[in-house]
Amino acid sequence: MSGHSKWSTIKRKKGAIDAKRGKIFTKLIKEITVAARMGGGDPDANPRLRTAVIAAKTENMPKDNIERAIKKGTGGLEGVNYEEILYEGYGPGGVAVLVETMTDNKNRTVSDIRHYFSKSGGNLGESGCVGWMFDKKGVITVDKSVIAEEQLMEVALDGGAEDVVEEDNAFQVQTAPEDLNTVVEALSKANVAYLEAAISMVPKNTIEVTDEKTARSLLKLLENLEDHDDVQKVHANFDIDDELMETIS
């Protein structure tokens, strides 16, 4: 199981996604705005924008919110200019952590992120220190109750996916980044509902976290990072077995 899968599974179990829907909308609006600013406001001609719009629709974001975010990006409405910065570091237990941010004040952002790493017993590193441990992939999460693995495998691979990986209670369809939207369309045509579809950084290998204190510190770090307004996504290369997760949940 990849670290992406483990962190996604933990968030779903804790209900963090539903509890922080307003914050998720804010992050999605930032991504849509920046994607539109960089590549234009037509999702059909702008793959990054198309992916962002799919992610927003998955979260049931109202159409008006999506259109307003696109207009801000293309200059049709006044908006804030955000800078994209990727931070890299090591969390408790030597776990590699990537933090994708969009900020209008990078001094504030780096100060806060460095504080979170230090507080957890980790450290913020130099650019490139852990990025090589991850591969950029399109990731589509499908609940196990929706479809059998064999059927999903057939639909996904025929649609251009690279692999289907089993999680605790879901399947993770992995694609090349440029093929994400094509595979999403293939699943939609086959009436396969999905929980999430996004470009993600998937770890090549994972670190098994077996110490309870380390696990608690790591999860607190990841939660603090994701809760920050300037943080878009957090990726980490870890695994925690289910028995330990039950202990610390």
RODO-2510 file (C-alpha; in nm, 4 decimals, decimal comma):
residues 249
     n   res          X          Y          Z
     1     m     0,0000     0,0000     0,0000
     2     s     0,1359     0,3385    -0,0916
     3     g     0,1735     0,6250     0,1515
     4     h    -0,0773     0,8197    -0,0567
     5     s    -0,3296     0,5411    -0,0005
     6     k    -0,2644     0,5229     0,3718
     7     w    -0,3006     0,8964     0,4311
     8     s    -0,6142     0,9132     0,2124
     9     t    -0,7649     0,6166     0,3952
    10     i    -0,6910     0,7681     0,7365
    11     k    -0,8544     1,0975     0,6370
    12     r    -1,1676     0,9226     0,5127
    13     k    -1,1983     0,7151     0,8309
    14     k    -1,1605     1,0213     1,0520
    15     g    -1,4205     1,2121     0,8532
    16     a    -1,1737     1,4937     0,7975
    17     i    -1,2897     1,5547     0,4419
    18     d    -1,6532     1,6218     0,5347
    19     a    -1,5588     1,8185     0,8467
    20     k    -1,3391     2,0577     0,6486
    21     r    -1,5398     2,0919     0,3282
    22     g    -1,5243     2,4725     0,3381
    23     k    -1,1449     2,4583     0,3580
    24     i    -1,1361     2,2066     0,0721
    25     f    -1,3446     2,4434    -0,1421
    26     t    -1,0947     2,7221    -0,0722
    27     k    -0,8039     2,5036    -0,1859
    28     l    -0,9897     2,3910    -0,4986
    29     i    -1,0785     2,7500    -0,5895
    30     k    -0,7103     2,8443    -0,5638
    31     e    -0,6137     2,5578    -0,7956
    32     i    -0,8842     2,6436    -1,0504
    33     t    -0,7856     3,0115    -1,0464
    34     v    -0,4143     2,9418    -1,0970
    35     a    -0,4815     2,6775    -1,3639
    36     a    -0,7021     2,9219    -1,5566
    37     r    -0,4444     3,2001    -1,5203
    38     m    -0,1644     2,9811    -1,6567
    39     g    -0,3453     2,7931    -1,9330
    40     g    -0,6662     2,9790    -2,0141
    41     g    -1,0260     2,9353    -1,9060
    42     d    -1,1314     2,6567    -2,1438
    43     p    -1,1125     2,3190    -1,9629
    44     d    -1,1090     2,1327    -2,2962
    45     a    -0,7887     2,3137    -2,3984
    46     n    -0,6325     2,3274    -2,0508
    47     p    -0,5623     1,9820    -1,8965
    48     r    -0,4697     2,1230    -1,5548
    49     l    -0,7919     2,3237    -1,5373
    50     r    -0,9933     2,0224    -1,6539
    51     t    -0,8426     1,8126    -1,3730
    52     a    -0,9175     2,0861    -1,1168
    53     v    -1,2783     2,1144    -1,2332
    54     i    -1,3226     1,7361    -1,2063
    55     a    -1,1871     1,7477    -0,8511
    56     a    -1,4261     2,0329    -0,7650
    57     k    -1,7253     1,8477    -0,9068
    58     t    -1,6255     1,5381    -0,7091
    59     e    -1,6541     1,7523    -0,3945
    60     n    -1,9956     1,8809    -0,5130
    61     m    -1,8741     2,2371    -0,5497
    62     p    -2,1511     2,4561    -0,6966
    63     k    -2,1134     2,5419    -1,0649
    64     d    -2,1202     2,9168    -0,9874
    65     n    -1,8162     2,8811    -0,7592
    66     i    -1,6222     2,7012    -1,0334
    67     e    -1,7113     2,9590    -1,2983
    68     r    -1,6228     3,2478    -1,0668
    69     a    -1,2825     3,0936    -0,9913
    70     i    -1,2122     3,0550    -1,3647
    71     k    -1,3044     3,4192    -1,4264
    72     k    -1,0672     3,5306    -1,1498
    73     g    -0,7895     3,3340    -1,3174
    74     t    -0,8527     3,4761    -1,6630
    75     g    -0,8877     3,8335    -1,5363
    76     g    -1,2645     3,8546    -1,5727
    77     l    -1,2902     3,9173    -1,1969
    78     e    -1,0452     4,0686    -0,9501
    79     g    -0,8458     3,8066    -0,7618
    80     v    -0,5304     3,7381    -0,5618
    81     n    -0,2085     3,6314    -0,7376
    82     y    -0,0769     3,3116    -0,5809
    83     e     0,2741     3,1692    -0,6033
    84     e     0,3169     2,7920    -0,6178
    85     i     0,5925     2,6549    -0,3919
    86     l     0,6811     2,2935    -0,3126
    87     y     0,8363     2,2263     0,0277
    88     e     1,0208     1,9055     0,1142
    89     g     1,1304     1,7585     0,4432
    90     y     1,1446     1,4655     0,6828
    91     g     0,8788     1,3924     0,9414
    92     p     0,8998     1,1714     1,2504
    93     g     1,0575     0,8311     1,1813
    94     g     1,2397     0,9631     0,8749
    95     v     0,9199     0,9721     0,6672
    96     a     0,9569     1,1815     0,3499
    97     v     0,6984     1,4597     0,3218
    98     l     0,6104     1,6781     0,0218
    99     v     0,3979     1,9887     0,0787
   100     e     0,2335     2,1615    -0,2189
   101     t     0,1396     2,5229    -0,1447
   102     m    -0,0176     2,8264    -0,3086
   103     t     0,0536     3,1481    -0,1251
   104     d     0,0418     3,5253    -0,1528
   105     n     0,3011     3,5521     0,1263
   106     k     0,5802     3,2960     0,1021
   107     n     0,7600     3,4254     0,4140
   108     r     0,4517     3,3489     0,6234
   109     t     0,4049     3,0109     0,4618
   110     v     0,7605     2,8825     0,5005
   111     s     0,7737     3,0045     0,8604
   112     d     0,4559     2,8161     0,9509
   113     i     0,5593     2,4967     0,7702
   114     r     0,9053     2,4985     0,9286
   115     h     0,7379     2,5380     1,2684
   116     y     0,5123     2,2350     1,2087
   117     f     0,8073     2,0173     1,1053
   118     s     1,0186     2,1258     1,4047
   119     k     0,7318     2,0829     1,6506
   120     s     0,6815     1,7226     1,5331
   121     g     1,0496     1,6313     1,5632
   122     g     1,1058     1,6459     1,1880
   123     n     1,2849     1,9021     0,9758
   124     l     1,2184     2,1066     0,6642
   125     g     1,4824     2,0260     0,4030
   126     e     1,6272     2,1713     0,0849
   127     s     1,4503     2,1582    -0,2502
   128     g     1,4942     1,8129    -0,4041
   129     c     1,5821     1,6324    -0,0819
   130     v     1,2866     1,3909    -0,0968
   131     g     1,1119     1,4655    -0,4266
   132     w     1,3032     1,1883    -0,6023
   133     m     1,1273     0,9342    -0,3773
   134     f     0,7900     1,0045    -0,5461
   135     d     0,6368     0,9616    -0,8917
   136     k     0,3737     1,2015    -1,0264
   137     k     0,0592     1,0024    -1,1070
   138     g    -0,3058     1,0495    -1,1776
   139     v    -0,4954     0,8850    -0,8910
   140     i    -0,8656     0,7912    -0,8931
   141     t    -1,0134     0,6440    -0,5747
   142     v    -1,3117     0,4090    -0,6118
   143     d    -1,5085     0,2659    -0,3179
   144     k    -1,4987    -0,1157    -0,3074
   145     s    -1,8777    -0,1320    -0,2754
   146     v    -1,9199     0,0262    -0,6190
   147     i    -1,7556    -0,2380    -0,8387
   148     a    -1,5694    -0,5698    -0,8293
   149     e    -1,1915    -0,5494    -0,8671
   150     e    -1,1851    -0,7560    -1,1881
   151     q    -1,4489    -0,5372    -1,3529
   152     l    -1,2760    -0,2161    -1,2438
   153     m    -0,9438    -0,3476    -1,3690
   154     e    -1,0959    -0,4168    -1,7117
   155     v    -1,2623    -0,0752    -1,7422
   156     a    -0,9620     0,1164    -1,6074
   157     l    -0,6917    -0,0576    -1,8115
   158     d    -0,8997    -0,0389    -2,1296
   159     g    -0,9382     0,3334    -2,0575
   160     g    -0,5627     0,3840    -2,0352
   161     a    -0,4835     0,3321    -1,6646
   162     e    -0,1473     0,1889    -1,5554
   163     d    -0,2602    -0,0103    -1,2528
   164     v    -0,5331    -0,0722    -0,9945
   165     v    -0,4138    -0,0973    -0,6323
   166     e    -0,6259    -0,2286    -0,3444
   167     e    -0,6607    -0,0147    -0,0308
   168     d    -0,8405    -0,0963     0,2950
   169     n    -1,1882    -0,0048     0,1713
   170     a    -1,1244     0,1313    -0,1767
   171     f    -0,9370     0,0774    -0,5020
   172     q    -0,6782     0,3248    -0,6278
   173     v    -0,6638     0,3565    -1,0073
   174     q    -0,3239     0,4938    -1,1105
   175     t    -0,2570     0,6635    -1,4436
   176     a     0,0085     0,8698    -1,6162
   177     p    -0,0677     1,2355    -1,5289
   178     e    -0,1653     1,3190    -1,8852
   179     d    -0,4092     1,0233    -1,8971
   180     l    -0,6072     1,1056    -1,5805
   181     n    -0,8959     1,2792    -1,7557
   182     t    -0,9215     1,0076    -2,0212
   183     v    -0,9504     0,7367    -1,7552
   184     v    -1,2032     0,9436    -1,5573
   185     e    -1,4144     0,9684    -1,8726
   186     a    -1,3870     0,5913    -1,9258
   187     l    -1,5063     0,5246    -1,5701
   188     s    -1,7914     0,7718    -1,6095
   189     k    -1,9051     0,6069    -1,9340
   190     a    -1,9097     0,2733    -1,7499
   191     n    -2,1141     0,4369    -1,4684
   192     v    -1,8361     0,3794    -1,2140
   193     a    -1,8597     0,6423    -0,9390
   194     y    -1,5349     0,7584    -0,7783
   195     l    -1,4481     0,9302    -0,4503
   196     e    -1,1554     1,1390    -0,5722
   197     a    -0,9628     1,2100    -0,8922
   198     a    -0,6457     1,4175    -0,8836
   199     i    -0,2810     1,4434    -0,9798
   200     s    -0,0765     1,3164    -0,6852
   201     m     0,2775     1,2279    -0,5842
   202     v     0,2881     0,8525    -0,5204
   203     p     0,5847     0,7191    -0,3198
   204     k     0,8113     0,4647    -0,4881
   205     n     0,8653     0,2894    -0,1532
   206     t     0,7165     0,3279     0,1945
   207     i     0,8507     0,3355     0,5493
   208     e     0,6693     0,1164     0,8023
   209     v     0,5909     0,3201     1,1147
   210     t     0,5590     0,0793     1,4093
   211     d     0,6128     0,3041     1,7142
   212     e     0,2950     0,4559     1,8595
   213     k     0,4550     0,7863     1,9618
   214     t     0,6139     0,8285     1,6194
   215     a     0,2850     0,7472     1,4467
   216     r     0,0935     1,0013     1,6545
   217     s     0,3523     1,2733     1,5883
   218     l     0,3543     1,1977     1,2147
   219     l    -0,0235     1,2075     1,1790
   220     k    -0,0400     1,5310     1,3791
   221     l     0,2203     1,6860     1,1466
   222     l     0,0232     1,5841     0,8371
   223     e    -0,3025     1,7122     0,9866
   224     n    -0,1460     2,0471     1,0806
   225     l     0,0000     2,0872     0,7335
   226     e    -0,3249     2,0061     0,5545
   227     d    -0,5188     2,2386     0,7826
   228     h    -0,3025     2,5356     0,6796
   229     d    -0,4798     2,7715     0,4398
   230     d    -0,1788     2,7929     0,2056
   231     v    -0,1294     2,4152     0,1743
   232     q    -0,2933     2,2458    -0,1227
   233     k    -0,1761     1,8847    -0,0829
   234     v     0,0490     1,6781     0,1423
   235     h     0,2222     1,3547     0,0381
   236     a     0,4189     1,1134     0,2578
   237     n     0,5879     0,7751     0,2070
   238     f     0,4678     0,5815     0,5104
   239     d     0,2529     0,2881     0,6162
   240     i     0,0975     0,2081     0,9548
   241     d    -0,0571    -0,1317     1,0161
   242     d    -0,4272    -0,1479     1,0998
   243     e    -0,3737    -0,2692     1,4560
   244     l    -0,1602     0,0329     1,5444
   245     m    -0,4077     0,2617     1,3688
   246     e    -0,6860     0,1256     1,5898
   247     t    -0,4752     0,2059     1,8963
   248     i    -0,4115     0,5685     1,8012
   249     s    -0,7488     0,6508     1,6407
***
